[in-house]
């Protein structure tokens, strides 16, 4: 509830003499001087909180999508590198086995 300037002045004069300036100012700070300074209603606060929740939900959804996109890119990149690395290692293993097999066959032929 807001107070008119006249009411605020009367209250200030009355309480300032009894309580002092600091306490009186603090007490009057709980009573707004104009309608625009009225305390927030529960309904207004609920509405504002709903808007904030909606904005946060949208932001989190956007971040989630960005994160999923980046993770997908990393998986693809990692998969490509892994495939390339394994392919190179597999060629080396197969080549080594063929060379060993050739040596074994050559030894068998030489011993007979």
N, C-alpha and C positions, 0 to 999 in steps of 0.2 A: 504494500500500500504506500502510495507516495504522499508526501506532506507538502502543503503550500509553504512558500517562503515565510509567510507571516507566522504560521504554526511552528516552523523550525526555529524561527527567531525567538518566539516566546519560550519554547522548550529549552533552547540554548541558554537564554538569560536565567531561567529558573534553575536548571540543573548545574550550570557552570558555577553558580554561587555555592551550591552544596557539594558538588563532586569534583570540581576543578575542570580546567579546559580540556586536558587530555582525555579524561574519562568521558566527558560530555561529547566530545568530537567522535570518539570511538562508538558510543551508544547511538548517536545520530547517523553514523555511517550505515547502520542497519536499516534506516528508513530513507529510501531514495527521495531526492528533491523534485524529480520530474517523472512523468509517466514512462519515458523511454528507459528509465533506470529501474523499472519494476522488477522484482524477482522473477526468475524463470518459473513457468508452470511445469508441472510434470508432463503434460501433454506435449508442450513445446520441446522439452528436453528429450522425450521419447522419439519425437519426429526427427530431431537433429541427430540423435544417436543412430536412428535407422538409416539416415543418409550417409553418415560416416561408415557404418557397417557395409552399406552397399558399395561405397567408393573403395573401401579396403578389400572387399570381395573381388571387385573388378581388377584392382591392382594385383592382388595375389594370383588371380586367374591368368593375367597377362604374364606375370613372372613365371608361373608354372609352365605356360606354353613356351616361353623363351628358354627355360631350363630344359624342357623336353627336347626342343629343337637342338640345343647345344649338345645334349647327351647323345642324341641320335647321330650328330655329326662326329662326335668323338668315337662312338662305336664303329661307325663306318671307317674312319681313319685308322683306328686300332686294328680292325678286321683286315683292312687292306695291307697294313704293315706286317701283321702276323702271317697272313697268307704268303706274302712276298718272302718273308724270312724263312718260313717253314718250307716253301718251295725251293729256296736256295739250299737249305740243309738237306732236303730230300734228294736233290740232284747230287749233292756231294756224297751222301750215303750210298746211293745207287751206283754212282761212278766208282766209289771205293770198292764196293762189293764186286762189281764187274771186273775191276783190276785184280782183286784177290782171286776171283774165280779163274781168270785167265792165267795167273801165275800157277794155281793149283793144277789146272789142265795141262799147262806146259810141263810141270814137274812130273805128272803122271805119264805123259807121252815120253819124256826123256828117260824115265826109269824103266820103261818097257822096251 
